[in-house]
């Protein structure tokens, strides 16, 4: 049906409307509306990005609040985790291995078992800090037993004096008293004897060097002593007072595993601590590659001083061993022992290799650092420095052009009369003064004029030799 258009006024426009014709104008309006609504929904390019845009704007505005809430949530989570994990800890104060409940948060070493080489730049070329022989050569490496080093000293005689004032048949052993660090283990070395011990007369040298008294402590079982006497070369470490864990050596050749002893000295406190952590000593007295040697009746209340015995007196503990490598308990050996002996001793014709200090070269500067870090009391350090100044020790002692101040966490040596005497002299210094052996080593080198053939290797070599974990916990002193 068709309806006629109405005439309005002269400015009106006539529009024909028919029920049979499509309403094109209305359709266009609806299509335009749909396109407009779609455009609004697609602002930003894709569906949903409009909402994302709004969220981003809000985050940009309120990001400090979001960060604060995340940090607070993390702190709450960590606090609940620490507080919710009770553990077992050794009661180190008593020294009897009693276990009691206590919250323990144990550090996990981050660089354990790393074998990647440490390198440095030499004349513009990057080279490994420690150049070991190839693996196939290490497997066929052996001790040069036919080589006899030239040594001005032919024999060291260890003084075995008795102390009538201290010896008592009913007394099993004697730790040092507050007034003196000397005891039945060390002997009572006088200042005059100390001075004479540095003066080698002829081919023989006499010196106090521990182990001279049956009642001096540091008791080791007969079975363990027999094993130690069988060692021709040894890698040793110790942990007294429950101070550190035991790290298995890595990077070992089959040849070294057959020819070298691996010995860890523990006391009863450390044994109880490690067993509480699930580290059981086997029936064969081994944990992994380490033969565990249990020491009883330690001669000093200061555990650091007890630790100097296996560190410095390997020639007394292993009388038939020709070579030894000392590794501090905070470190994991990661290089083959035979390869280390070849690289640091045989190749350079040295009888002693020791890690130099990375930060300082002066004994007097090191003494300030020791006091600042509370490693020793100012009074005992002052006594030691006063003696060294009186004896004329230079400020910056150097040995064959290299610094003499040693870090001393790794000691590689051949057991010759000269190195044995050097170690006895060094041990007596830490007994007399402070147990910080870095302070006394340059002095001993300076006084022992006859000593030769030392390899003071740099810090990067030490870092290549071991993975250093740091001390896990503080060792507790023994109670007398």
Residue pairs with C-beta under 8 A, 6 or more apart in sequence:
1 18
1 19
1 20
2 16
2 18
2 20
3 17
3 18
5 14
5 15
5 16
5 17
6 14
7 14
41 47
41 50
43 49
43 50
44 50
44 52
44 53
59 66
82 103
82 105
83 103
85 103
86 101
86 102
86 103
87 101
87 102
87 103
87 104
87 106
88 99
88 100
88 101
88 102
88 104
88 276
89 99
89 100
89 102
89 104
89 276
90 97
90 98
90 99
90 242
90 269
90 272
90 273
90 276
91 97
91 98
91 99
91 100
92 241
92 242
92 269
92 273
92 475
92 476
93 476
93 479
94 479
95 268
95 269
95 476
95 478
95 479
96 272
97 268
97 269
97 271
97 272
97 273
99 272
99 276
106 472
107 470
107 472
109 247
109 467
109 469
111 467
111 468
111 469
112 247
112 332
112 467
112 469
113 250
113 332
113 334
113 467
114 334
114 467
115 250
115 251
115 334
117 128
117 129
117 130
117 464
118 128
118 129
118 130
118 460
118 463
118 464
119 126
119 127
119 128
119 129
119 460
120 126
120 127
120 129
120 460
121 127
128 464
129 458
129 460
129 461
129 463
129 464
130 335
130 340
130 343
130 461
130 464
130 465
131 343
132 138
132 335
132 336
132 339
132 340
132 342
132 343
133 141
133 339
133 342
133 343
135 253
138 253
138 255
138 256
138 336
138 338
138 339
139 253
139 254
139 255
140 255
141 253
141 255
141 338
141 339
141 342
142 255
142 259
142 338
143 232
143 233
143 259
143 322
143 323
143 338
143 341
144 346
145 322
147 346
149 351
149 414
149 416
149 453
151 351
151 416
151 417
151 418
152 200
152 203
152 418
152 450
153 200
153 203
153 204
153 205
153 416
153 417
153 418
153 421
153 450
154 203
154 204
154 417
155 203
155 204
155 205
155 417
156 204
156 205
156 206
156 207
156 209
156 417
156 420
156 421
156 424
157 204
157 205
157 206
157 207
158 206
158 207
158 208
158 209
158 211
158 212
158 316
158 424
159 187
159 206
159 207
159 208
159 209
159 212
160 212
160 213
161 187
161 188
161 212
162 213
163 184
163 187
163 188
166 174
166 183
166 184
167 184
167 213
167 215
171 215
172 215
172 297
173 184
173 185
173 215
173 216
173 217
173 219
173 297
173 299
174 183
174 184
174 185
174 215
174 216
174 217
174 299
175 183
175 217
175 298
175 299
175 300
175 301
175 478
175 480
176 182
176 183
176 186
176 299
176 300
176 301
177 183
180 188
181 300
181 302
181 305
181 431
181 432
182 188
182 189
182 431
182 432
183 216
183 217
183 299
183 300
184 213
184 215
184 216
184 217
184 299
185 210
185 211
185 213
185 216
185 217
185 218
185 299
185 300
186 208
186 210
186 216
186 299
186 428
186 431
187 208
187 210
187 212
187 213
189 197
189 208
189 428
189 432
193 208
194 428
194 432
197 205
197 206
197 207
197 208
197 424
197 425
197 428
198 425
198 447
198 448
200 421
200 450
205 417
205 421
207 421
207 424
207 425
207 428
208 424
208 428
209 313
209 316
209 424
209 427
209 428
210 216
210 218
210 309
210 313
210 316
210 427
211 218
211 313
211 316
216 299
217 297
217 298
217 299
218 295
218 297
218 298
218 299
218 309
219 295
219 296
219 297
220 228
220 293
220 294
220 295
220 296
221 294
223 285
224 285
224 293
224 294
227 261
227 291
227 293
228 234
228 261
228 263
228 293
228 317
228 318
229 318
229 319
229 320
230 261
230 320
231 260
231 261
231 263
231 318
231 320
231 321
232 259
232 320
232 321
232 322
232 323
233 259
233 260
233 261
233 321
233 322
233 323
233 324
233 337
233 338
233 341
234 260
234 261
234 262
234 263
234 314
234 318
234 321
234 323
234 324
234 325
235 249
235 260
235 261
235 262
235 263
235 324
235 325
235 327
235 333
235 337
236 262
236 263
236 264
236 265
236 310
236 314
236 317
236 318
236 324
236 325
236 326
236 327
237 246
237 263
237 264
237 265
237 290
237 310
237 326
237 327
237 328
237 329
238 264
238 265
238 266
238 307
238 310
238 311
238 329
239 245
239 246
239 264
239 265
239 266
239 270
239 329
239 475
240 265
240 266
240 267
240 269
240 270
240 295
240 298
240 303
240 306
240 307
240 475
241 267
241 269
241 270
241 303
241 475
241 476
241 477
241 478
242 269
242 270
242 272
242 273
242 274
242 473
242 475
242 476
243 270
243 303
243 329
243 471
243 472
243 473
243 474
243 475
244 329
244 330
244 471
244 472
244 473
244 475
245 274
245 277
245 279
245 472
246 264
246 274
246 279
246 287
246 288
246 290
246 329
247 331
247 332
247 333
247 467
247 469
248 288
248 289
248 290
248 332
249 262
249 289
249 332
249 333
249 334
250 332
250 333
250 334
251 333
251 334
251 335
251 336
252 289
252 336
252 337
253 336
253 338
253 339
255 338
256 336
256 337
256 338
256 339
257 289
259 338
260 337
260 338
261 291
261 318
261 321
262 289
262 290
262 291
263 290
263 291
263 293
264 287
264 290
264 291
264 292
264 293
265 293
265 295
265 310
266 274
266 292
266 293
266 294
266 295
267 294
267 295
267 296
267 298
267 306
268 294
268 296
269 476
271 281
271 292
271 294
274 287
275 281
279 287
280 287
281 287
281 292
285 291
285 292
286 292
298 306
298 478
299 306
299 309
300 306
300 478
301 477
301 478
301 479
301 480
302 435
302 477
303 475
303 476
303 477
303 478
304 435
304 475
305 430
305 431
305 435
306 478
307 329
308 427
308 430
308 431
308 435
308 437
309 317
309 427
310 317
310 326
311 326
311 411
311 437
312 423
312 424
312 426
312 427
312 430
312 437
313 423
313 424
313 427
314 321
314 324
314 326
314 413
314 415
314 423
315 321
315 324
315 415
315 419
315 420
315 423
318 324
318 415
321 415
322 414
322 415
323 341
323 345
323 412
323 413
323 414
323 415
324 411
324 412
324 413
324 415
325 333
325 337
325 340
325 341
325 410
325 411
325 412
326 410
326 411
326 412
327 333
327 409
327 410
327 466
328 409
328 410
329 471
330 409
330 468
330 469
330 470
330 471
330 472
331 409
331 410
331 466
331 467
331 468
331 469
332 466
332 467
332 468
332 469
333 465
333 466
334 465
334 466
334 467
335 464
335 465
335 466
340 412
340 465
341 412
344 350
344 353
344 412
344 455
344 457
344 461
345 351
345 352
345 353
345 412
345 413
345 414
345 455
348 455
349 453
350 453
350 454
350 455
351 413
351 414
351 416
351 418
351 419
351 452
351 453
351 454
352 411
352 412
352 413
352 414
352 419
352 422
352 453
352 454
352 455
353 411
353 412
353 413
353 454
353 455
353 456
353 457
354 406
354 408
354 410
354 411
354 412
354 441
354 454
354 455
354 456
354 457
355 406
355 407
355 408
355 409
355 410
355 456
355 457
355 459
355 461
355 462
356 402
356 403
356 405
356 406
356 407
356 456
356 457
356 458
356 459
357 366
357 403
357 405
357 406
357 407
357 438
358 407
358 459
359 369
360 366
360 369
360 405
361 396
361 398
361 403
361 404
361 405
362 395
362 396
362 397
362 405
363 385
363 388
363 393
363 395
363 397
363 405
363 439
363 442
363 443
364 385
364 395
366 405
366 438
366 439
367 381
367 384
367 385
367 439
370 376
370 381
370 434
370 436
370 438
370 439
371 377
371 378
371 381
375 436
376 434
376 435
376 436
380 433
380 434
381 434
381 436
381 439
383 433
384 433
384 434
384 439
384 440
387 433
388 443
391 443
391 447
393 442
393 443
393 446
394 446
396 403
397 404
397 405
397 442
397 443
397 445
397 446
398 404
399 442
399 445
399 454
399 456
400 454
402 456
403 456
404 441
404 442
404 445
404 446
404 456
405 438
405 441
405 442
406 437
406 438
406 441
406 442
406 456
407 438
407 459
407 462
408 437
408 438
408 441
409 462
409 466
409 468
410 462
410 465
410 466
413 419
413 423
418 450
418 451
418 452
421 448
422 444
422 445
422 448
422 451
425 444
425 447
425 448
426 437
426 440
426 441
426 444
429 437
429 440
429 443
429 444
430 436
430 437
430 440
433 439
433 440
434 440
445 451
445 454
